[in-house]
Amino acid sequence: MAFTYFFRDTHSVETAIEYLLEYTSGNSSIKIWDAGCASGQEPYSLTILLAEKMSTFMFRNISITATDIDTSDLFEKIIKNGVYPKNELQRIPQELFERYFEESNLPDSYQISYRVRDKIKFTKHNLLSLKEIDSGFHLIVCKNVLLHFQPEERVEVFKMYHRALADNGLLVMEHTQELSDKVSNMFERVVGNIQLYRKI
Ligand SMILES: C[S@@+](CC[C@H](N)C(=O)[O-])C[C@H]1O[C@@H](n2cnc3c(N)ncnc32)[C@H](O)[C@@H]1O
């Protein structure tokens, strides 16, 4: 599957988590959609960062749906097991590695702890179907995906995200992905230095 890695652009993700936790404070459930998650490194990193920022009690309220077009059919066979070769895990801060990874049965590979794996449901989904997987999401993470789409396709995907988000829900994208002017009445920018938006 496509290029990705653990703890990619942690600054944007940590900032999004900060706003998410403020916005969902007191909620009994927190729903997240990671769209275009490739081979799982992004949603696993996100979930580890959430586990670090939340109490054990609050972390139980999190549910993450991670989707990708998954053309190679890897979700069921490999990715949901959370096993990765050692050489892909070098960027992970040592203390997080020790806390969330354990040796797997495969040579030179480690498995993400059940506590993290249990929070993520991997589902095949084509964003260009323009059908949202569900509604009421508090956060949508969509990074390094929309750049592959035509501008008019991007507008339709933004509208789909707007339908999928809860009132005041958050959308985070990579640094270079601006929101289209055609949907500027549907989202407001939350902070200046990253692509974090709130549904209007
Ligand atoms: C470069 S990866 C980004 C992975 C991760 N979000 C990150 O930032 O590291 C782009 C992903 O978008 C997925 N993708 C491309 N077109 C898609 C579509 N129409 N629907 C869903 N996923 C798609 C690809 O399969 C690929 O896994």
The ligand as a MOL file (V3000), in Angstrom:
LIG
                    3D

  0  0  0     0  0            999 V3000
M  V30 BEGIN CTAB
M  V30 COUNTS 27 29 0 0 0
M  V30 BEGIN ATOM
M  V30 1 C -0.0780 8.6430 0.8170 0
M  V30 2 S -1.2410 7.5960 1.5810 0 CHG=1
M  V30 3 C -1.5660 8.5160 3.0490 0
M  V30 4 C -1.5950 7.6380 4.2580 0
M  V30 5 C -1.7490 8.3830 5.5860 0
M  V30 6 N -3.0060 9.1150 5.6270 0
M  V30 7 C -0.5860 9.3070 5.8380 0
M  V30 8 O -0.7520 10.5290 5.7400 0
M  V30 9 O 0.5090 8.8220 6.1140 0 CHG=-1
M  V30 10 C -2.7200 7.8630 0.6040 0
M  V30 11 C -3.7830 6.7820 0.8410 0
M  V30 12 O -4.9960 7.2180 0.2130 0
M  V30 13 C -5.6570 6.0680 -0.2740 0
M  V30 14 N -6.6480 6.4410 -1.2740 0
M  V30 15 C -6.4100 6.9440 -2.5260 0
M  V30 16 N -7.5860 7.1140 -3.1890 0
M  V30 17 C -8.5690 6.7350 -2.3150 0
M  V30 18 C -9.9770 6.6830 -2.4130 0
M  V30 19 N -10.6280 7.0660 -3.5370 0
M  V30 20 N -10.6780 6.2530 -1.3450 0
M  V30 21 C -10.0290 5.8840 -0.2170 0
M  V30 22 N -8.7120 5.8910 -0.0560 0
M  V30 23 C -7.9780 6.3120 -1.1060 0
M  V30 24 C -4.5410 5.2070 -0.8280 0
M  V30 25 O -4.9280 3.8550 -0.9460 0
M  V30 26 C -3.4240 5.4390 0.1940 0
M  V30 27 O -3.4170 4.4110 1.1600 0
M  V30 END ATOM
M  V30 BEGIN BOND
M  V30 1 1 1 2
M  V30 2 1 2 3
M  V30 3 1 2 10
M  V30 4 1 3 4
M  V30 5 1 4 5
M  V30 6 1 5 6
M  V30 7 1 5 7
M  V30 8 2 7 8
M  V30 9 1 7 9
M  V30 10 1 10 11
M  V30 11 1 11 12
M  V30 12 1 11 26
M  V30 13 1 12 13
M  V30 14 1 13 14
M  V30 15 1 13 24
M  V30 16 1 14 15
M  V30 17 1 14 23
M  V30 18 2 15 16
M  V30 19 1 16 17
M  V30 20 1 17 18
M  V30 21 2 17 23
M  V30 22 1 18 19
M  V30 23 2 18 20
M  V30 24 1 20 21
M  V30 25 2 21 22
M  V30 26 1 22 23
M  V30 27 1 24 25
M  V30 28 1 24 26
M  V30 29 1 26 27
M  V30 END BOND
M  V30 END CTAB
M  END
